[in-house]
């Protein structure tokens, strides 16, 4: 679990960031293109760091979390738009938005809607976490019909204190939900829930402020907002800690400008994704817009 950085990856020819402020996620399509969300929208990079596409503007802004799925040969991106109070699904190749997920009136809940995480099961059911508000997780079928919800805000064993990130944990059969309980005291943790919304277990604690989770094979990458990336194996043991920032003033800090970035050191890791070769793409929560490529050393 050793990685090299790729200095300057994703920067424009003049050395500036193509992203603008970042508070989002990373996913990769079948062709190896890297989609990263910024406040202004989604920017798509080739594996060598060149911008090849972008979806910008009000329809694509504030995608706090993303998942990508191949559905009958077409790839779709599902996204949780925190400040725009919805989940969406759009065609990764064309940008066409095919589904929007508002707060479901059928739930009977009258709460603020500020969703932070989204994931999708094999049958198309969609899980959308209201992590910046009520901490309910809403479940829809593939057409967007509300099915049920679960969870509540709190600091108890079976409560969420900011259900910030979430994915389908395919290391288990049947798959289960892997949820980042970011602000749980005394330190952040990961939880397993069944697809029916039943608490299974506390997976690991002491992760600082875990923001999201990405799985490849038996491994899970977990960005920690305190400026590091943690990698777990199938037993959920820590295998590596990457990019740890030793400066307390630069950790969990959105306002680190580009001229103060340090190669291989994170300031507020927020999103990550594995490519097919085991390389990692990591996004910082950052005022200038930062994404890094980490190449796995064989």
Beta strands, then each sheet from edge to edge (+ up, - down):
strand 1: 3-5
strand 2: 26-28
strand 3: 34-38
strand 4: 41-45
strand 5: 51-56
strand 6: 63-71
strand 7: 74-81
strand 8: 86-91
strand 9: 97-101
strand 10: 117-120
strand 11: 126-129
strand 12: 137-140
strand 13: 146-150
strand 14: 163-169
strand 15: 176-181
strand 16: 189-193
strand 17: 199-205
strand 18: 214-216
strand 19: 219-224
strand 20: 228-232
strand 21: 238-242
strand 22: 269-274
strand 23: 280-284
strand 24: 290-296
sheet 1: 1+ 24- 23+ 22-
sheet 2: 2+ 3- 4+ 5-
sheet 3: 6+ 7- 8+ 9-
sheet 4: 10+ 11- 12+ 13-
sheet 5: 14+ 15- 16+ 17-
sheet 6: 18+ 19- 20+ 21-
end
